[in-house]
Amino acid sequence: MNKKHVIRDTYKLNYSEWGSYSEGKRKDKKEERIVSIEKEWMPIGRYKLTHLEARLTVEQRELIVN
């Protein structure tokens, strides 16, 4: 994963700013993450190619979503 992905993803969701997000924004961000995890978009494909341990199992995805 290169620095560009980190910067882009931090812009989309910065956990260090989570407390300043409105309840609606938090809900939207949670739903976005759930979709990304369920569709296996997270972690990103390029990262999974070089870090096989980053691939999530079905059980791991379910645990994160729940």
C-alpha positions as CSV (number, residue, x, y, z in Angstrom):
1,M,0.0,0.0,0.0
2,N,1.5,3.3,-0.9
3,K,1.2,6.6,0.8
4,K,-1.4,7.9,-1.8
5,H,-3.9,5.2,-0.6
6,V,-3.3,6.2,3.1
7,I,-3.9,9.9,2.4
8,R,-7.0,9.2,0.3
9,D,-8.5,6.8,2.9
10,T,-7.6,9.1,5.8
11,Y,-9.6,11.8,4.0
12,K,-12.5,9.5,3.7
13,L,-12.4,8.3,7.3
14,N,-10.1,9.6,9.9
15,Y,-10.5,7.6,13.1
16,S,-8.6,10.2,15.1
17,E,-11.4,12.6,14.3
18,W,-14.2,10.1,15.0
19,G,-15.4,12.0,18.1
20,S,-16.0,15.2,16.2
21,Y,-18.2,13.5,13.6
22,S,-22.0,14.0,13.9
23,E,-24.1,11.0,14.7
24,G,-25.3,11.0,11.1
25,K,-21.8,11.1,9.7
26,R,-20.7,8.3,12.0
27,K,-23.6,6.2,10.8
28,D,-22.8,6.8,7.2
29,K,-19.2,6.0,7.7
30,K,-20.0,2.7,9.5
31,E,-22.3,1.7,6.6
32,E,-19.6,2.5,4.0
33,R,-17.1,0.3,5.9
34,I,-19.7,-2.5,6.2
35,V,-20.3,-2.5,2.4
36,S,-16.5,-2.4,1.7
37,I,-15.9,-5.3,4.0
38,E,-18.8,-7.4,2.7
39,K,-17.8,-6.8,-0.9
40,E,-14.2,-7.7,0.0
41,W,-13.0,-4.3,-1.1
42,M,-11.1,-4.0,2.2
43,P,-8.3,-4.4,2.5
44,I,-7.6,-3.2,-1.0
45,G,-6.5,-5.7,-3.6
46,R,-3.0,-4.4,-4.2
47,Y,-2.3,-4.6,-0.4
48,K,-3.7,-8.2,-0.2
49,L,-1.3,-9.3,-3.0
50,T,1.8,-8.4,-1.0
51,H,0.4,-9.2,2.4
52,L,-1.4,-12.5,2.2
53,E,-2.1,-12.4,6.0
54,A,-4.3,-9.3,5.4
55,R,-7.0,-11.3,3.6
56,L,-10.0,-11.6,5.8
57,T,-11.9,-14.9,6.2
58,V,-15.6,-15.0,6.1
59,E,-15.7,-15.3,9.9
60,Q,-13.4,-12.2,10.3
61,R,-15.6,-10.2,8.0
62,E,-18.7,-11.2,9.9
63,L,-17.0,-10.3,13.2
64,I,-16.0,-6.8,12.0
65,V,-19.4,-6.1,10.5
66,N,-21.2,-7.2,13.7
